[in-house]
Amino acid sequence: MSSMTQTQTQSRTGTEVLLDVRGVRKVYEGHGRSVEAVRDLTFAVGKGDLVCVVGPSGAGKTTLLKCIAGLLAPTSGEVVLEGRAVNGPPPGMAVVFQEYGRSLFPWMTVRKNVELPLKQKKLPKARREELIHTALDAVGLADVQSAYPWQLSGGMQQRVAIARAIAYEPHILLMDEPFAAVDAQTRADLEDLVRSLWHRLGVTTLFVTHDIDEAVYLGQRVLVLSSSPTVVLDDVTVDLPDERDQLTTRSSSRFAELRGHVFEQIQRAKKHKAAA
Ligand SMILES: Nc1ncnc2c1ncn2[C@@H]1O[C@H](COP(=O)(O)OP(=O)(O)OP(=O)(O)O)[C@@H](O)[C@H]1O
C-alpha cells in the first residue's frame, strides 16, 4: 500500500515536483555474488517537465527506471510519485520500452493493443474510442488501426507503443531507450514526435538514453549518470530554444557546447572507474 510521504515541493525548473527519487540504491543479489548497479541516485522531476537521463552502457539506467516504475524494489532509498511512495506499478504511469516487438501483442490489431490498458482502466466504450482515435491520429497511424503489429515497420510499431502510452493519459511517461532499435532517419522522426506530443499534451516525461545527442536535443534537463555503481554526475539545464528542429538545433554552437560538456563528464567517469 502506498503511503503519503513528505516530498520536495519545487523542481529545478521551478515547477511543482511530481517525481522525487531519493537516495536510491540497488544491489542485485544471487548466485553467490552481488552487483551494486545503482549506488545513490537523487533527483526530482517537476510536473510537465521533459527530463533526459543519459549514461554509459551498464550504468543502471534500466535498473533506475524499473525502480521508478515500481517493477523493482530499491535496496535502499525511495521513489515518491505525486506525494506517494512507489512500491508497485503506480496507476498514473505509462512506460515505453526499447523492445516494441515484445511489448505489443502480435495477435491483436493496432487498435486492440492501444485499447487494452484502457479496458483495464475500466473506461466506457465511447471514451475508449475517443482516446484510441486521438492517440493514433497524434502519432500519424489513424489509417493502420486494423493492421497487426507484425505488418508494420519497426518505427511504426514503436509509434503504436507511444500511442498506447499516451491514450492511457498518464501523469508521467517513462521511456527506456525507446528508439535504440530503429534506423537513424526514423529515430529523428520519433524524437520530433516526442517533442511535439510533449508540447501538445504537457505530460511529464522521463526519457532514458545512452545517446548524448538525443538527450540534449530532447530534454529541458539532462541528468548525467556515472558508470556503475551509479551516481548522478551532473544535472545540466538545456538552455536551447524551445522550438527545436533536427537541422538548426543540432548545428547550433550551444548544442555543440552542451553535448561536449556531457560527453566530457561521461569520459571522465569512465577513466575514473578504469583507474579505480
Ligand atoms: N537481474 C540482474 N541481476 C544481476 N545483475 C544485474 C541484473 N540486471 C542488471 N544487472 C547489472 O546491473 C548493472 C546495470 O544494469 P542496467 O541494465 O540497469 O544498465 P543500463 O544502463 O540500462 O545498461 P544498457 O545501457 O546497456 O542497457 C549492470 O552491471 C548489469 O550487469
The ligand as an SDF file (V2000), in Angstrom:
LIG
                    3D

 31 33  0  0  0  0  0  0  0  0999 V2000
   18.8070   -9.0250  -12.7810 N   0  0  0  0  0  0  0  0  0  0  0  0
   20.0890   -8.7010  -12.6230 C   0  0  0  0  0  0  0  0  0  0  0  0
   20.9070   -9.4470  -11.8440 N   0  0  0  0  0  0  0  0  0  0  0  0
   22.2160   -9.1040  -11.6600 C   0  0  0  0  0  0  0  0  0  0  0  0
   22.7890   -8.0270  -12.1870 N   0  0  0  0  0  0  0  0  0  0  0  0
   22.0370   -7.2340  -12.9670 C   0  0  0  0  0  0  0  0  0  0  0  0
   20.6550   -7.5360  -13.2350 C   0  0  0  0  0  0  0  0  0  0  0  0
   20.1650   -6.5520  -14.0360 N   0  0  0  0  0  0  0  0  0  0  0  0
   21.1790   -5.7040  -14.2580 C   0  0  0  0  0  0  0  0  0  0  0  0
   22.3040   -6.1010  -13.6310 N   0  0  0  0  0  0  0  0  0  0  0  0
   23.6140   -5.4170  -13.6170 C   0  0  0  0  0  0  0  0  0  0  0  0
   23.3890   -4.0920  -13.1410 O   0  0  0  0  0  0  0  0  0  0  0  0
   24.1880   -3.1650  -13.8760 C   0  0  0  0  0  0  0  0  0  0  0  0
   23.2850   -2.1080  -14.5040 C   0  0  0  0  0  0  0  0  0  0  0  0
   22.4340   -2.7120  -15.4910 O   0  0  0  0  0  0  0  0  0  0  0  0
   21.2950   -1.9170  -16.2730 P   0  0  0  0  0  0  0  0  0  0  0  0
   20.6850   -2.8530  -17.2780 O   0  0  0  0  0  0  0  0  0  0  0  0
   20.3920   -1.2630  -15.3250 O   0  0  0  0  0  0  0  0  0  0  0  0
   22.1650   -0.8050  -17.0320 O   0  0  0  0  0  0  0  0  0  0  0  0
   21.8340    0.0980  -18.3040 P   0  0  0  0  0  0  0  0  0  0  0  0
   22.4640    1.4160  -18.0570 O   0  0  0  0  0  0  0  0  0  0  0  0
   20.3590    0.0880  -18.5640 O   0  0  0  0  0  0  0  0  0  0  0  0
   22.5700   -0.6870  -19.4600 O   0  0  0  0  0  0  0  0  0  0  0  0
   22.4000   -0.5920  -21.0630 P   0  0  0  0  0  0  0  0  0  0  0  0
   22.5720    0.8300  -21.4550 O   0  0  0  0  0  0  0  0  0  0  0  0
   23.4980   -1.4720  -21.5730 O   0  0  0  0  0  0  0  0  0  0  0  0
   21.0130   -1.1360  -21.3650 O   0  0  0  0  0  0  0  0  0  0  0  0
   24.9810   -3.9830  -14.8870 C   0  0  0  0  0  0  0  0  0  0  0  0
   26.2540   -4.2450  -14.3090 O   0  0  0  0  0  0  0  0  0  0  0  0
   24.1850   -5.2750  -15.0090 C   0  0  0  0  0  0  0  0  0  0  0  0
   25.0180   -6.3580  -15.3380 O   0  0  0  0  0  0  0  0  0  0  0  0
  1  2  1  0
  2  3  1  0
  2  7  2  0
  3  4  2  0
  4  5  1  0
  5  6  2  0
  6  7  1  0
  6 10  1  0
  7  8  1  0
  8  9  2  0
  9 10  1  0
 10 11  1  0
 11 12  1  0
 11 30  1  0
 12 13  1  0
 13 14  1  0
 13 28  1  0
 14 15  1  0
 15 16  1  0
 16 17  2  0
 16 18  1  0
 16 19  1  0
 19 20  1  0
 20 21  2  0
 20 22  1  0
 20 23  1  0
 23 24  1  0
 24 25  2  0
 24 26  1  0
 24 27  1  0
 28 29  1  0
 28 30  1  0
 30 31  1  0
M  END
$$$$
